[in-house]
């Protein structure tokens, strides 16, 4: 491969798998190319991104912005290692392949070295900090989740050293510097059980994060003011003792897609139905592209929505092999047809959230969905399903104040009676009014963050200046 010569400042980006991670990387690249005249090179491989996702990158590269895509061959898989970690399966396989990609990535970066002033990678690819640092290229992590989750990850090594117990075995709140006490059940899944391999994988990520030159977070000050203050003012208390300086912290969000980036031909039926509903009267229900409720929980949700009497639009996803008759109560759709819709195909989420008829969002607290809801001024019912969503839910309720939370039954389940209560509360109750007001405030704050002179605009300008001075 020949070296790319350019007069412009040049950054390289290495996103990890998953559309939820790729979208913020693409939006960040657009801003750096369009607003700060950077050349941006995405480096990837077929094991990291699917062909449709790589096609998205190539479409971005042909949009007129100075963005390009480079691929390197996928490393060979170690089947014996994969068998050793059968529990964790796909995730362990991906981490293994990322580890094996250090050398080809370093070789590729070496061909670009004279041009590159910064390298940005993902939380799941912190091992790639090493080849960048070896070539004296400043290395950054673009965190595609909340600042509160970063606080927990940075404090993870200290927490690990302070106790021999697993968090899931503790029945008490835990204090993290600068944050409110948080019950252990809200910590991310990978931090819960210290005997499991995934725990130690994330512990390694926590250590490596401390070696980055900076961490860019897809958030903004008003949404997570307490967590951002903790990361900036008390970061020495969050880092392990052996870390003298640690990475600089840069809140650069919200990085979300524009509504016109969603396919126009999809979801027109649910948008037409919304057009006929009163303002702020409809509860939007969606658990993300990968989130499935159990059949029993789906039935409880259906019966609770029906009993609430509220209007709702439910994007229902389920395993393909599971027929509707096994999860929805008999006659449910016939009974709710005058005030509810069960939508079974892809839906244009940003256009739905920005519709005037939407009054609230039952959300799994995936961070992209949260930021889309914030940017549209829609309050949440926080219903996390796994991973770091529990932590995000806790802080959206306790710190940001734009979400309400159901009362959980054993096993993190929600009864139909509780669904009925929280649906009515969201649309008509006192708590609902409070979170609606807070959501409206945060919508304006998100707009101001990217306006001229806004905090995220200024942070990105500082970064651009720093990187251009590295040339």
Secondary structure, DSSP 8 states (H G I E B T S, - for coil): ------SS-EEEEE--SSHHHHHHHHHHHHHHHHHH--EEEEEE-TTTS-HHHHHHHHHHHTSSSSEEEEE-------HHHHHHTTTTHHHHHHHHHHHHTHHHHHHHHHHHTTTEEEEEEEGGGGGGHHHHHHTT--EEEEE-S-HHHHHHHHHHHHHHHH-SS-GGG--SEE--TTS--EEGGGS-GGGT-TTSHHHHHHHHHHHHHTTSSEEEES--TTTSHHHHHHHHHSHHHHS-TT-SS--EEEE-------GGGS-TTSSHHHHHHHHTS-TT-EEEEE--TT----HHHHHHHHHHHHHH--EEEEE----TTS-GGGTS-TTHHHHHTTTEEEE-S---HHHHHTSTTEEEEEE---HHHHHHHHHHT--EEE---STTHHHHHHHIIIII--EEE---BTTTB--HHHHHHHHHHHHHSHHHHHHHHHHHHHHHHHHHHTSTT-HHHHHHHHHHHHHHHT-
